[in-house]
Amino acid sequence: MRGFPTITWDYTLFLIYPTINCQVKSQIVWET
């Protein structure tokens, strides 16, 4: 993966992170 565009990785994080953040928030709501 050498020379792989970093913009693609950033875009992947941009798509994945909100999903993880959503699950964490809902998990906290359920645990409370």
DSSP file (Angstrom, degrees, kcal/mol; ACC not computed):
  #  RESIDUE AA STRUCTURE BP1 BP2  ACC     N-H-->O    O-->H-N    N-H-->O    O-->H-N    TCO  KAPPA ALPHA  PHI   PSI    X-CA   Y-CA   Z-CA
    1    1 A M    >         0   0    0      0, 0.0     3,-1.6     0, 0.0     2,-0.2   0.000 360.0 360.0 360.0  21.6    0.0    0.0    0.0
    2    2 A R  T 3   +     0   0    0      1,-0.3     0, 0.0     3,-0.0     0, 0.0  -0.459 360.0  16.9 -70.4 138.3    3.0    2.3   -0.4
    3    3 A G  T 3  S+     0   0    0      1,-0.3    -1,-0.3    -2,-0.2     3,-0.1   0.623  86.8 157.3  77.1  11.6    2.2    5.6   -2.1
    4    4 A F    <   -     0   0    0     -3,-1.6    -1,-0.3     1,-0.1     5,-0.1  -0.529  54.9 -97.6 -70.7 134.8   -1.5    5.0   -1.4
    5    5 A P    >>  -     0   0    0      0, 0.0     4,-1.0     0, 0.0     3,-0.8  -0.288  25.4-150.8 -57.2 125.2   -3.3    8.4   -1.4
    6    6 A T  H 3> S+     0   0    0      1,-0.2     4,-2.7     2,-0.2     5,-0.2   0.780  93.3  69.0 -68.0 -24.6   -3.7    9.6    2.1
    7    7 A I  H 3> S+     0   0    0      1,-0.2     4,-2.1     2,-0.2    -1,-0.2   0.838  96.5  53.5 -63.8 -30.3   -6.9   11.4    1.1
    8    8 A T  H <> S+     0   0    0     -3,-0.8     4,-2.2     2,-0.2    -1,-0.2   0.918 109.4  47.2 -69.2 -41.7   -8.5    8.0    0.7
    9    9 A W  H  X S+     0   0    0     -4,-1.0     4,-2.5     2,-0.2    -2,-0.2   0.915 112.6  49.5 -64.8 -42.8   -7.5    6.9    4.2
   10   10 A D  H  X S+     0   0    0     -4,-2.7     4,-2.4     1,-0.2    -1,-0.2   0.902 111.1  49.8 -62.2 -39.5   -8.8   10.2    5.6
   11   11 A Y  H  X S+     0   0    0     -4,-2.1     4,-1.6    -5,-0.2    -1,-0.2   0.872 108.8  52.4 -67.5 -35.9  -12.0    9.8    3.7
   12   12 A T  H  X S+     0   0    0     -4,-2.2     4,-2.8     2,-0.2     5,-0.2   0.934 111.2  46.2 -64.6 -45.2  -12.4    6.2    5.1
   13   13 A L  H  X S+     0   0    0     -4,-2.5     4,-3.1     1,-0.2    -2,-0.2   0.893 108.8  57.0 -61.9 -38.5  -11.9    7.5    8.6
   14   14 A F  H  < S+     0   0    0     -4,-2.4    -1,-0.2     1,-0.2    -2,-0.2   0.848 113.9  39.1 -61.2 -33.8  -14.4   10.3    7.8
   15   15 A L  H  X S+     0   0    0     -4,-1.6     4,-0.6    -3,-0.2    -2,-0.2   0.861 122.8  39.8 -83.0 -37.3  -17.0    7.7    6.9
   16   16 A I  H >X S+     0   0    0     -4,-2.8     4,-2.1     2,-0.1     3,-0.6   0.902 104.6  63.0 -82.4 -41.8  -16.2    5.1    9.7
   17   17 A Y  H 3X S+     0   0    0     -4,-3.1     4,-3.1     1,-0.3     5,-0.2   0.893 100.1  51.9 -56.7 -47.0  -15.6    7.4   12.7
   18   18 A P  H 3> S+     0   0    0      0, 0.0     4,-2.2     0, 0.0    -1,-0.3   0.869 109.7  52.1 -57.8 -34.1  -19.1    8.9   12.9
   19   19 A T  H <X S+     0   0    0     -3,-0.6     4,-2.1    -4,-0.6    -2,-0.2   0.935 112.3  43.8 -66.4 -45.6  -20.5    5.3   12.8
   20   20 A I  H  X S+     0   0    0     -4,-2.1     4,-2.6     1,-0.2     5,-0.2   0.922 113.4  52.0 -64.0 -43.1  -18.2    4.3   15.7
   21   21 A N  H  X S+     0   0    0     -4,-3.1     4,-2.3     1,-0.2    -1,-0.2   0.880 108.9  51.0 -60.4 -39.0  -19.0    7.5   17.6
   22   22 A C  H  X S+     0   0    0     -4,-2.2     4,-2.5    -5,-0.2    -1,-0.2   0.914 110.4  48.1 -65.1 -44.0  -22.7    6.8   17.1
   23   23 A Q  H  X S+     0   0    0     -4,-2.1     4,-2.2     1,-0.2    -2,-0.2   0.897 111.4  50.5 -65.1 -40.1  -22.4    3.3   18.5
   24   24 A V  H  X S+     0   0    0     -4,-2.6     4,-2.3     2,-0.2    -1,-0.2   0.924 111.3  48.3 -63.7 -43.4  -20.4    4.5   21.5
   25   25 A K  H  X S+     0   0    0     -4,-2.3     4,-2.2     1,-0.2    -2,-0.2   0.921 112.8  46.9 -64.0 -43.6  -23.0    7.2   22.3
   26   26 A S  H  X S+     0   0    0     -4,-2.5     4,-2.2     1,-0.2    -1,-0.2   0.852 110.3  54.5 -67.4 -32.1  -25.9    4.8   22.0
   27   27 A Q  H  X S+     0   0    0     -4,-2.2     4,-2.4     2,-0.2    -1,-0.2   0.917 108.2  48.5 -65.2 -42.8  -23.9    2.3   24.2
   28   28 A I  H  X S+     0   0    0     -4,-2.3     4,-1.9     1,-0.2    -2,-0.2   0.899 110.3  52.0 -63.5 -40.0  -23.5    5.0   26.9
   29   29 A V  H  < S+     0   0    0     -4,-2.2    -1,-0.2     1,-0.2    -2,-0.2   0.902 111.5  46.8 -63.6 -40.3  -27.2    5.8   26.7
   30   30 A W  H  < S+     0   0    0     -4,-2.2    -1,-0.2     1,-0.2    -2,-0.2   0.879 112.9  48.6 -69.5 -36.9  -28.1    2.1   27.2
   31   31 A E  H  <        0   0    0     -4,-2.4    -1,-0.2     1,-0.2    -2,-0.2   0.800 360.0 360.0 -74.0 -27.7  -25.7    1.6   30.1
   32   32 A T     <        0   0    0     -4,-1.9    -1,-0.2    -5,-0.2    -2,-0.2   0.506 360.0 360.0 -70.3 360.0  -26.9    4.7   31.9
